[in-house]
Amino acid sequence: MQIIFIIGFMASGKSTFGRKLALDLFYDFVDLDEEIENEFQESISDFFKHEGEDFFRQIEHSILKETINGLNQNTIFSCGGGTPFFYDNFERMKRVGKVIFLHTNFDVILERLKSQNFRPLYKHDANNEEKITSISLLYETRLHKYLEADLTINEQNQSLADIKMLILKKSG
């Protein structure tokens, strides 16, 4: 059994890319945020608002562990943008599978964020330079950990077929 974890910044396209890759590899697909939303019947944004980030990170860690332990098929696992930075999540992912960093240019991420209104750490305000600077700093701060992944890919510059070959080489 193989587990491939997709990590990257918010709005980098982890869920979309993970679904495509899972279909192409004939793997199961798990989205950690969707698992949390299904468990609590609440969006991630609402969960953050009602319970706070600290409690969210505890739940995220717990569901990550439970879900990993329950897997028995080859699986692509899409993580939240902050998942690798809390508890032993990153080390756990590296221990049980391969970690792929979906590297997306910050300008692309910013454009996606401007068209979305459901990110708990980014509330839609396209004209708020202070918020954009804050998100940019968060991106830069997180980049070092993301780069510790087993494989870094850039979906904008690589075809799915090329990415699949890289993953299969890295896994083999």
Secondary structure, 3 states (H helix, E strand, C coil): CCEEEEECCCCCCHHHHHHHHHHHHCCEEEEHHHHHHHHHCCCHHHHHHHHCHHHHHHHHHHHHHHHHHHCCCCEEEECCCCHHHCCCHHHHHHHHCEEEEECCCHHHHHHHHHCCCCECCECCCCCCHHHHHHHHHHHHHHHHHHCCCCEEECCCCCCHHHHHHHHHHHHC
